[in-house]
Amino acid sequence: MREKQEAIEIICPKCKYTSIIYSPKEDVPKCPDCKRQMVIRELLDEGKSY
C-alpha cells in the first residue's frame, strides 16, 4: 500500500456525484445525495496535459 498522501477521485455508481479525497488520511465516504458507498474512479497521482 502507498505510504504518502495522494489525491483520489471518487464517484457514486448510482447518481454519478464525484468528489476528491486524500488517501490514506480520509476514508471513502458515502454519497451525500443518495447515501450509497462511493467507489474509486481515478488516482490523481500524475500530471495531466490537455
C-alpha positions as MATLAB code, in Angstrom:
seq = 'MREKQEAIEIICPKCKYTSIIYSPKEDVPKCPDCKRQMVIRELLDEGKSY';
ca = [
       0.000    0.000    0.000;
       1.155    3.517   -0.687;
       2.502    5.456    2.258;
       2.252    9.070    1.138;
      -0.910   11.117    0.883;
      -2.421   11.102   -2.626;
      -5.497   12.634   -4.232;
      -8.164   10.164   -5.370;
     -11.257   10.954   -7.425;
     -14.306    9.018   -6.214;
     -17.725    8.636   -7.832;
     -21.177    7.412   -6.800;
     -22.187    4.499   -9.059;
     -25.876    5.460   -8.875;
     -26.120    9.254   -9.230;
     -22.592    9.963  -10.610;
     -21.719   12.502   -7.867;
     -17.937   12.967   -7.848;
     -15.536   14.178   -5.192;
     -11.813   14.232   -4.428;
     -10.387   12.791   -1.206;
      -6.855   12.388    0.108;
      -5.765    8.860    0.959;
      -4.711    7.338    3.350;
      -5.825   10.286    5.508;
      -9.534   10.010    4.605;
     -11.810    7.002    4.196;
     -14.035    6.606    1.141;
     -17.322    8.262    2.227;
     -20.929    7.574    1.325;
     -22.643    9.747   -1.282;
     -24.269   12.822    0.330;
     -27.177   12.671   -2.156;
     -28.262    9.013   -2.306;
     -26.270    7.520    0.656;
     -24.600    4.736   -1.389;
     -20.957    3.778   -0.916;
     -18.758    5.691   -3.365;
     -16.057    3.938   -5.421;
     -12.615    4.999   -6.671;
     -12.698    6.364  -10.208;
      -9.119    7.553  -10.702;
      -5.865    8.003   -8.807;
      -4.757   11.594   -9.321;
      -1.040   10.989   -8.870;
       0.152   12.048  -12.328;
       0.109   15.412  -14.037;
      -2.223   15.817  -16.992;
      -1.842   17.988  -20.072;
      -4.692   18.890  -22.379;
];
